[in-house]
Structures are given as C-alpha cells and as structure tokens.
Amino acid sequence: MTSAVEANADGLIGPTHSYAGLSPGNLASSLNKGEASNPRAAVLQGLDKMKRLADLGLPQYVLPPHERPDIPFLRSLGFTGTDAQVLEAAWKDAPSFAAAACSASPMWAANAATVTPSADSADGRVHFTPANLVTNLHRSLEHAQTKRSLDALFPDRERFAVHDALPSVAHLADEGAANHVRLCAGHGEPGVNLLVWGREAWEHWQGPYPARQTREASEALARRHGASGVVLARQSSAAIAGGTFHNDVVCVGALDTLFFHELAFEDTAGTRAAIRAAAKGFDPVFVEVSAADLPLADAISSYLFNSMLVSIPGEDRLTLICPTETRDNARSHAVAESLAASNGPISRVEYVDVRQSMRNGGGPACLRLRVVLNGAEQAATNPAMRMTEELHARLSIWAANWYRDTLSPGDLADPALLDECRGALDELTGILELGDGFYPFQRG
C-alpha cells in the first residue's frame, strides 16, 4: 500500500476575532457574548499550535482568514456608498447582518470541508467539498472563499478535486469534517468513513438547538467523492440538546481507534457494528467514555473529545492533544490521564493553550482540517502554505504588526478596522503566495 500521513490544515485566526455569540447551540459562544476578545493572542495561540504539530513531524498547512468585514455581502443587502459607508450603515440599520459580516468563524477549519483521501475515492484523487454551513448566517458566507483557499493549497487537478459546496438549502445542510471520522489500519490504506448526521431533510426537528447536518447531505458527499467504506450514523439527539452542535465535540478518531462519549450516537451498538462490518483489513478499537465517568456537560465544557488524536512518526501508539480546559476540569483530566496510564491505543496526553478560540466554542480539533496525503500529494501542495520555523516566525511578526490586543463587538463598526484587516490580508497574500485577486477587495 502507498505510504501516507494525516496532515493538518489549520485556519489562521482573523483580525476580527470577537465574541458576538452568533451560534445557537454553541454554549461557550453564547456564554461569552459581548466580552472583549484579544485577536493578537488568538492568532499567536493558533500559530503556536500549528508549529507544535509541525515540530512533532506532521505536515502542517495554513489556511488564510477570509476577508472580514464582508462588504460584498452587505452590498448585496442594498447598502451603498464607499466601503466605510456601507459598514457604518449596516451597523446602524441591520446590526445582526453586520455582525455576521464581521465574524472570524472561518478559523474553525474542521468545518471548512469534507475530505476523502485518494485511498478511498473512486478516481484515486483527494476530494474536497467545502461545507455550505447554511444553519448559521455568518458561516454560510464562507464556502466560496474556502474553495479559493483549497484551490490555492491543492492546485494540482490531477491529484486533487476541489468541488463547489452542496446547494445552500436546509435539506442539504452540511457542516464539513466536524461530522466525519476516518478509521483505517494505515493512512495510505482503504478505510472506514464515518459520516454523522443529526436530522433527515424532511424531518420535523423539535430540539432546543438545531441539528446542523442532514443525512441527505452526508449521502450526497459520499456519492460525489466516490467514497468507499462509508458508514452513516445518527448523532444523539440528547447530545445535540445538551450543546453538542457538532459530533467532534463528543467523538474523535485516528487510525483504527474511535474515542467517543457514551452519548455520541443515537444507536451506539448499531454504529459499532456497522464500522466493524465496513472495516477491511483491521479490527476497529473502540474507546468509550461513560456518562458516569464524564457527564455530558463536563465533556462539552472541557472539550476532551475536541482534542486532536494524532499518530506521531516513529511512535506505535496515539497521542491526544487536548486544550488546557481539559486539564483544568477534574473529571476530564482524570479520564485523559487514565487513558495515558493504560495499555490502550493512546500513550500520552499533551495540552495546548487555545483559550481565545475555546471561549467561542472551538477547541484544537475545530481549528484544523485533516487531509490524508501520500508523498506525491504532499509534493503537489503549495509549499508557501506549509508551516515551517521560518513561516511561523514570519506570521508571528505579521500578526503582531496588524492585530489588535483588544476588540469588543462594538469595535467591529470602526472603519479603521476595515483598513487594518485589508492591510493584513494584502500582506498575507504575498507571504502565502495566494495569487492575484485572492480576496474580493483585491479585485477592484
């Protein structure tokens, strides 16, 4: 079989990182609504996490922030004048739309797309479909620019297929890789693609929070990518009601191991049986945490399962990279440390500080898109977007020059912030070699 590794492409946190509370069902986002954020600390925390993964020997790539404020979106709503006037009028007359236009949510790259590696696709290419994210207005603005980012990072059409998003309708609501787990014996071998959905397209949903992924969207993605080893599983309605807005809040997997909470799936026994039946050449390992050991509320607040489960080159067992909030919660810390102390598939636990992202409901796993790549596919990526010691240093200086230390939701209306964001993105375009006219404002 072809040798391959699981690379990570992290969203670079944007200059408008703020706590606007735009995402119903995301408890951290709602809890911290209106508080001041620190965009500079946020982007540096994200960069440090990327460098840490690169230092461990894993391919690490950077996905650029989107242009925010999204002036073209506001113009589509009838606001006119200069860009500064459009922003001012939108905040005065339609503040909810203005807030959506300023969101830095593309930082959470787990929602950027669903990815099928070449080992699992019918045509032997790596397939990407940007998520339409129609459940939330601010996120529904992302998919066109996400496609441009993926095209820039994966430009070789003989090896990569970057599709358009599914139609932006509620029946095909798609939240990307936050609801996808791939299990396999080795990254270059055919695997099991677990696609988790929350509701059916014509189902009358009555939960307190939206079920964001439809079964029909997951099915369409599998057909489009020609994916093999597909298992469809329903997300637990109890978990959604408790604040599990994506399955990656209660489930993560790597290689042959699925690590999940007791309440992750509506039918746990059926899901396990379907995964076993689909697995070819390996026996899946299930590591289930009971609600008695870790109540759902603690799982959500600590983000134990929104950790990164990674296979480090040269090591036989997996490493779990958790947010510091997992360590700070006594129950989740006990579960994590017991995993490392056992003889199971997870050998150790490490902790990373992504507090700025966590306060908006995004842990280490939310910040990255996993992409399985063989050697030839790695060579075909944009080298300027791959994290190195030099790129980390350059982006850290870039962020220190452009990002604010403090940003309140009210500051998003400041026309000076619009200029700062565009200056930052203009310079970033050159650093990452994104090409002419990558951002709308650069096209005139």
N, C-alpha and C positions, 0 to 999 in steps of 0.2 A: 504494500500500500504506500501511497505518496505520503511523505512526512509533511506535517503541517502543525501550526501552532495557533492558539487563540489569541489574536491581537485585540487591543482595545483602542477605540477612537473616542476620546472624551470631548465633551462640549466645553469650549473655552467660555468662561462666565463673562457676560457682557457688562458694559459700564452702567446700564440702567437696573442692575440687580437691586430689587426692592421688595418690601413686604406689603403687597397690595391685597392679599387674601382673595385671589381670583378663582380659586379651585375648590368648589364644594366637594366634601368628602375627604379632602386632604386636611387632617386635623391640625398639623403644625402650621400650615399656611393660614388657616383661619385663626388660630390662637395668637399668632404674631402679627396679624393685620394691623397696619398703621405705625408699627415701630420703625425706627431708623435702622437702615442697613449699612454695611461697610463694603461697597463694591471692590475696593482695593484688596481688603483682606480676603474677600471671597475668591477673586481670581488667583491670588497667590496661593491660597489653600488648594484650589483646583490644580494649579500648575505643580505644586509640590507632590500631590497625589500621583499625577502623571509621571513625574520624574522618578518617584519611588517604584512604580511598576516597571519603568524602563531600566532602572538600576537592578531590578530583580531578573533582568534578562528577557522580558516580554516585549514584543513590538508594541509601541505606544504611539498613537497618532493624535493630532489636534484637529478638531472641527471648529471653524471660526464662529463667533457670535453672529447673530442676524442683525440687520440694520434696525435699530430702535432709537427713537420713536419711528413707527412705521407710517410715514407721511403718505405714501401711496394709498394705504388702506383708508386713512382719514379723508383723503381727497375723493375716494370712491363713495364716501358718505355725503358728499356735497360741500365740503369745506373748501374754500378758495383763498387765493392770495399768495403771499410768499409762504415758504415752509414754516417760518416762525409764526406767521399769522394763522396758518392752518392749525398749528399746535395750540396756540392761545385760544382760538375759537372753540376747538374741540373740548378743551378742558373746561371752558365756560358753559357750553351748551350741551355737551354729551360726555360728561366725565367718565362714565363707565367704559365707553368706547375708547376714550383717550388712554385710560389705564391699560386696557388690553393692548393698545398700540405701542405701549412702552415696556411691556413685560419682557424680561430676560429669560423666559422659560426655555428657549432652545438650548440652554446649558445642560438640560437633562437629556442627554443623548440616548438613553435607553428607550426613549420614545421617538427617536429620530426615524427609525425604520425597522422593518423585519428583514433579517438576513438569512439566506440559505447558502451554505458553503458549496463549493464545486463537487465535493464528495457526495452530496445529497441531491444535486439538481440534475434534471434530465439531459441538459445540454453541456454539462461539465463546466459551467461558468458560475461565479459567485453572483447571486441575485440579491438586489436590494429593492424594497418598496417603501418609500417614505410614508410615514403614518399620516392620515388625514386629520386625526385629533379633533374630530368635529364636536365632541362632547363639551369642550370649553372654547369659548370665542378666542381668547388670547392665544391658545395653542393651535387653533385651526388656521392661523395666519402663517404657519411655519413651513408647510410641506414643499412649496415651490423653491424657497431658498435652501431648504435641506437638500433637495435634489441637486442644486448647483454645487453645494458643498461636497456631496458624494461624488458628483461628476469630476470635481477638481481633485479629490483624493484618489479616486479609482478611474482614471481616464481611459484605460485600455479596454475597448469594446470587445476584443476577442476573449478577454478573461473575465470582464465584469459586465453585468447587465443592471443598469440603474433605471428602474421604471418610474412612471408617474405614480402619484398616490391613487388609491382607490377613489371612486366618486365620493364627493363630500356630502353624503347623506347619512341620516341617522341609522338606516338599515345596514350600512357598511361601516359603522364606526370602528376605527382601527387605532390602537394605541401603541403599535410598534412592538419592539423586543421586550418591553416591560412585561409582556404576557407570553413570552416564548422562552423555552429552555431546551437546549440540545444536549443529549446524552450519547456517549459513544465509548468505544474501547480506546481509541486514539483519535486525535483531532482530524487526521487525514483519512480515517475510515468512515464508511457509512454509519449514520447514527439515527437516533430517535428524535424527532422534532415535536416537542410537546407544546401545543398551542392552546392557551387557556382563554375561555370566553366567559362573559358574565351574563349575557341575555341573548335571546333569539330576536331576529329582526322584527317580527310582528308580535312579539310578546308584550303584554301589558305589564310594565315594570312598576312595582309599588314600593320599592325600598326607599329609605330616607336619603340615600345618596345614589347617584347614577351608577349603573353597571356600564362601564365605558366600552367594552369590547363586545361585538356581536359574533355569534357563531359563524354567520354568513361571511363576515369579513375574513375570519381565520381560514375558512374554506377557500375563499377566493385567492388569498395569498398563496396557499399551498398549490392550487391549480396553476396560478400564474408562474410560480417559480419552478414548476415541475418537481416539487419536493417529494422525497421518499421518506419512509419511516414516520409518517405523520400520525400523531395521536391528538385527538381533540378532547379536552376535559373542561368541565364546567367549574368555574370559580365558586367558592362557597358564598351563598347569599348572606350567611351570618357574618362572614369576614367582611363583605362589602358594607353591610350595615354597621360594622364596628369601625370602619375607616380604612379598609384595605382597598384603596382605589385602583391599584394595580396588583397583579399576582406576585410581582417581585418584592412586595412588602412582606410576604409570608412564604416565599419559596425561592431557592436559588440552586443551580446545579452546575456541575462541571465533570467532564469525562463520564465515568459510569455512575456518579453519585448525585442523588437528588436529596437536598436538605430542605425540609419544609415543616411548617406548623401543622398541627392536627386539624386545624380549621381551614387549610388552604383550598381544599377541593370539596365540592358537593358530595362526590362519591369517591372517597379515598381508596377503598378496596378495588373498585372498578378501574380507577385511574392506574393504580399499581399493576393490576392485571393486564391492562392494555399496553402499558410500557414494556412489561416483560414479553408480551407476545410480539411486539414490534422490534425488540432488540435482536439484532443479528450479530452473533459472534461475541457477545458479552452478557454477563448477568448484572442487571442494574442493582445498585446498592441504595437502599432507602434509609435515610436518617430522619426519623420523625420525632418532633418535639411535642410533647403533650401540653394541653392547656393547663393541666395541673402543675407542671414544671414551669411553664411560662404562659400566663394568661394573655389573651389576645391583646389587651390594652398595653401590656408591657412589651409584647413583640412589636407593636406599632410605634410606641414611643422610643424604644431603644434601637429600632431598625436592625435587629440581629440578622434578619433574613435579607435585608437590602445591602448586605455585605457582598464583597467580591470573593468568590470561591475560585481560586486560580491554581494552575499547575505550573510550578516553577521549574525551569530546566534543570535537570540533574537530580531532582527530588522525586521520591517514589510516591509520596502522599501529598494531599492538597493543603493549601494554606487559605485560611479565612481572614480576609481583610475587612475589619469592622470599623464603624465610626466610633469615636470616643464615647458617644452616648451609650453604646452597648456596654462599655466598661463601667460607666457611671451608674447603670441600673443593676442593682444587686442580683436580681433574678436572671437577667440576660447574661450578665457576667459569669454567673455560676454555670449556666448552660454552655457558654462558649468555652470556658476553661475545662469543663468536664469532657468536652469533645477532644480538646488537645491532649488531655491526660489519658484518653482511652487508646485502644489499639485499632481504632476505626480508620476511615479513609482520610480524616482531617488531622494533620500532625501538629499544627500550631495556629495560633490566632495572633494577628497583629492589629494595631489600632491606628487610624488616621484621623486628623482633625479636618473636618469639612463642616464646621459648625454653621457657617453662613448659609450653606446650602441646606443643611438639616433644619434650620429654622423656617425654611419654606417647604419642608417635607421631602427633601431629596437627599438620600444617602450616597455612599460610594458607588453602589450599583446603578443608581439613577443617572450618574454623571458619565457613564460610559456605554458605548455600543460595542458589543462583542462581534468580531469578524474573524472567522477561521480562514487562514491563508497558508498556502504552501509556499515554497521558496520562490517559484516563478511569479506567483501572485504578489508576494511582498516586493519583489524587484520591480513590479509594474505599477506600484503606488507612487504618488507624488512625494519625492524624498524631502521636500521642504516642509511637509506637514508631519514628518516623523519626529518624535521627541528625542532630543539629544541633550547632552550637557550644554552645548552651545545655544541651542534653541531655547532651553529653559532659562538660561541667563538673559538672553535677548528679550524674551517675552516678559520676564520679570521687570526688566528696566522699562520696557514699553508700558506695562501696566502701571508702574509707579509714576510714569510721566503723565498718563492720561486719566486714570481712575480717581474718583473722589473717595475720601476717607469715610464720609458720612452722606447718606442720601435718605431723605424722608419721602413718602409718597407725594407730598406737595412739591418737592423739588423737581419732579418729573415734568412739570409745566415750564421750567426755566428754559428759555430759548438758548441760553449759553450751554446747557447740557446737550442740546441738539448738535451744536457745533463741536463740542468736545467728543461726542460719540462718533461723528463723521471723521474728525481728525484721527481718532484712534483707529477706526476701521480702514481708513485710507492707507495709513502706515502699515497696518497688519496685512493688507492685500499684497504689499511688496514682500513682507517677511515670509509669508506662506506661499508666495508665488501662485496666487489665485487667478491671475489673468485680468485682462481689461474688462471693465464693466461688471465686475463680480457683484457689486451691490447696486441697488436701484439708483441711489444718489450719484453714483459714478457714471451713469449713462446720460446725464444731462436732461 
